[in-house]
């Protein structure tokens, strides 16, 4: 019997507007964004897994995507950089929100 190896390339999520979660994860993970007709893909490198956000017209997306992603860093400086990117993204998002403009 032939042995076949399998490699997980990406985890996919449905979203009405895939650009929103893709922007969050791309900023947090400092990853490039690839847009195609079906959605947005954030490729992984090395041991990283890719993240895919597919556009959907489904009415009921009220149930959350139940997945828990563990983030790791290579060292303390890398961890600080990840946290800083998250804080920068949150600040930019809150400045552009309708509540911040009123």
C-alpha positions as CSV (number, residue, x, y, z in Angstrom):
1,X,0.0,0.0,0.0
2,X,1.4,3.4,-0.9
3,X,1.8,5.9,1.9
4,X,0.3,9.4,1.1
5,X,1.3,12.4,3.0
6,X,-1.2,15.1,3.7
7,X,-0.5,18.7,4.5
8,X,-3.0,21.2,5.8
9,X,-2.6,24.4,3.7
10,X,-5.3,26.7,5.1
11,X,-8.3,27.1,7.4
12,X,-11.3,28.7,5.6
13,X,-14.0,30.9,7.1
14,X,-17.2,32.2,5.6
15,X,-17.8,36.0,5.7
16,X,-20.2,38.4,4.1
17,X,-17.3,40.8,3.6
18,X,-14.1,38.7,3.6
19,X,-11.9,41.9,3.5
20,X,-12.8,42.8,7.1
21,X,-11.5,39.7,8.9
22,X,-8.7,39.4,6.3
23,X,-7.5,43.0,7.1
24,X,-7.5,42.2,10.8
25,X,-5.5,39.0,10.5
26,X,-3.2,40.4,7.9
27,X,-2.3,43.3,10.1
28,X,-1.9,41.1,13.2
29,X,0.2,38.5,11.5
30,X,2.0,40.8,9.1
31,X,1.0,38.7,6.1
32,X,0.4,39.6,2.5
33,X,-3.2,39.5,1.2
34,X,-4.2,37.7,-2.0
35,X,-7.6,38.6,-3.3
36,X,-9.5,36.4,-5.8
37,X,-13.0,36.1,-7.1
38,X,-14.1,33.9,-4.1
39,X,-12.5,35.8,-1.3
40,X,-9.2,36.6,0.4
41,X,-6.2,34.4,1.2
42,X,-3.4,35.0,3.7
43,X,-0.7,32.5,2.8
44,X,1.4,31.0,5.5
45,X,5.1,30.4,5.3
46,X,7.1,27.6,6.7
47,X,5.2,26.1,9.7
48,X,2.4,28.8,9.4
49,X,-1.0,27.8,8.2
50,X,-2.8,29.9,5.6
51,X,-6.1,31.7,6.4
52,X,-8.8,31.9,3.8
53,X,-11.9,34.1,4.0
54,X,-14.6,33.1,1.5
55,X,-17.4,35.4,0.4
56,X,-20.8,34.0,1.1
57,X,-24.4,35.1,0.5
58,X,-25.6,32.9,3.3
59,X,-28.3,34.6,5.4
60,X,-27.4,33.0,8.7
61,X,-23.8,33.7,9.9
62,X,-25.1,34.3,13.4
63,X,-23.2,31.4,14.8
64,X,-19.6,32.2,15.3
65,X,-16.8,30.3,13.5
66,X,-15.8,28.1,16.5
67,X,-12.1,27.7,16.1
68,X,-9.3,28.7,18.4
69,X,-6.0,29.8,16.8
70,X,-2.9,29.7,19.0
71,X,-0.4,32.4,18.1
72,X,3.3,31.9,18.9
73,X,6.3,34.2,18.6
74,X,9.9,33.4,18.0
75,X,11.1,35.6,21.0
76,X,10.1,38.4,23.3
77,X,10.8,41.1,20.7
78,X,8.7,39.3,18.1
79,X,5.9,39.0,20.7
80,X,6.1,42.7,21.4
81,X,5.9,43.5,17.7
82,X,2.8,41.4,17.3
83,X,1.1,43.1,20.3
84,X,2.1,46.5,18.9
85,X,0.6,45.7,15.5
86,X,-2.6,44.6,17.2
87,X,-2.8,47.9,19.2
88,X,-2.1,49.9,16.1
89,X,-4.8,48.1,14.1
90,X,-7.3,48.6,17.0
91,X,-6.5,52.3,17.2
92,X,-6.9,52.8,13.5
93,X,-10.2,50.9,13.5
94,X,-11.7,52.8,16.3
95,X,-10.7,56.2,14.7
96,X,-12.5,55.2,11.5
97,X,-15.6,53.8,13.3
98,X,-18.9,55.7,13.0
99,X,-19.0,56.1,16.8
100,X,-15.6,57.8,16.8
101,X,-16.7,60.3,14.2
102,X,-19.8,61.4,16.1
